[in-house]
Amino acid sequence: MKSFEMTQLIKQRADSNDRYHEFLRVPDLSMGLYVLPAGGTDPQSPHTEDEVYYIFSGKAKVKVGDEDRAVQAGSIVYVAKDVVHRFYSIEKELTLLVYFAPAENIALPEK
């Protein structure tokens, strides 16, 4: 078994000074913590894996393909592989748990 504490993950991500901190990788799944600052931009590109975002904290909007919606703490967003998506209008710093299936094979941009 592997288990994680959000407070520790948040600290590890902050200490790394990277936007994305991967903390789990097995062949069929990877997970990471992704943080975008208020007023910031989301530089990611489509991924070759399905992914799920759980918004742990913050407030913003997300565009997935041609669809837009507001997200906040507790929201869950599924994005199919190869679909263009981006968080924008980030009102409060976003802290996102990101799940990739299978495990992500291309890292998100750093800093």
C-alpha positions in Angstrom: 0.0 0.0 0.0 1.0 3.6 -0.6 -0.6 6.4 1.2 -0.1 10.2 1.1 -1.0 13.2 3.2 -2.1 16.4 1.3 -0.2 18.7 3.7 3.0 16.8 2.9 2.3 16.8 -0.8 1.6 20.5 -0.8 4.9 21.2 1.0 6.9 18.9 -1.4 5.4 20.7 -4.4 6.1 24.1 -2.9 9.7 23.1 -2.0 10.3 22.0 -5.6 9.0 25.3 -6.9 7.5 23.4 -9.9 3.8 23.7 -10.9 3.4 19.9 -11.0 4.7 17.4 -8.5 4.1 13.7 -9.4 3.8 11.6 -6.3 2.6 8.2 -7.7 3.6 6.2 -10.7 2.5 2.7 -11.6 2.1 1.4 -15.1 -1.7 2.0 -15.3 -1.9 5.2 -13.3 0.0 8.3 -12.2 -1.0 11.0 -9.9 0.3 14.5 -9.2 -0.4 17.8 -7.5 -0.7 20.7 -9.9 -0.9 24.3 -8.6 -1.8 27.4 -10.7 -1.6 30.9 -9.1 -4.4 33.4 -9.0 -4.3 35.4 -12.2 -1.9 32.9 -13.7 -2.0 30.9 -17.0 -2.2 27.2 -17.6 0.4 26.3 -20.1 -0.4 22.6 -20.6 -1.1 20.8 -23.9 -3.3 17.8 -24.5 -2.1 14.6 -23.1 -2.0 11.1 -24.6 -3.7 9.7 -21.5 -7.2 10.1 -20.0 -7.1 12.3 -16.9 -9.2 13.4 -14.0 -8.8 16.6 -12.1 -10.0 17.0 -8.5 -10.1 20.6 -7.4 -8.7 20.5 -3.9 -8.9 24.3 -3.4 -9.3 27.4 -5.5 -11.7 28.9 -8.0 -11.4 29.2 -11.8 -12.9 28.2 -15.1 -11.9 25.3 -17.3 -12.3 24.8 -21.0 -12.4 21.2 -22.3 -12.8 21.0 -26.0 -15.7 23.4 -26.8 -17.2 23.3 -23.2 -16.6 25.8 -20.4 -17.5 25.6 -16.8 -16.7 27.1 -13.4 -14.8 25.0 -11.0 -14.0 25.3 -7.3 -13.0 23.1 -4.3 -14.8 19.8 -4.7 -15.3 19.9 -8.5 -14.1 16.9 -10.5 -13.4 17.2 -14.2 -12.7 14.3 -16.6 -10.7 15.0 -19.8 -10.3 12.4 -22.5 -6.9 11.8 -24.0 -5.8 14.2 -26.8 -8.6 16.8 -25.9 -7.4 20.4 -25.7 -8.1 21.7 -22.2 -7.0 24.6 -20.0 -7.8 26.3 -16.7 -8.3 30.1 -17.0 -9.8 33.1 -15.1 -8.1 31.8 -12.0 -9.6 33.8 -9.2 -8.1 31.9 -6.3 -4.9 29.8 -6.4 -5.9 26.3 -7.8 -4.6 23.2 -6.1 -5.5 20.2 -8.3 -5.0 16.5 -7.8 -4.4 15.0 -11.2 -4.9 11.4 -12.1 -3.6 10.0 -15.4 -4.6 6.6 -16.8 -2.4 4.9 -18.0 0.5 6.7 -16.3 1.5 10.0 -17.9 4.4 9.7 -20.3 5.0 13.4 -20.9 5.6 15.8 -18.0 3.8 19.1 -17.7 5.8 22.3 -18.2 7.6 23.3 -15.0 7.7 26.7 -13.3 
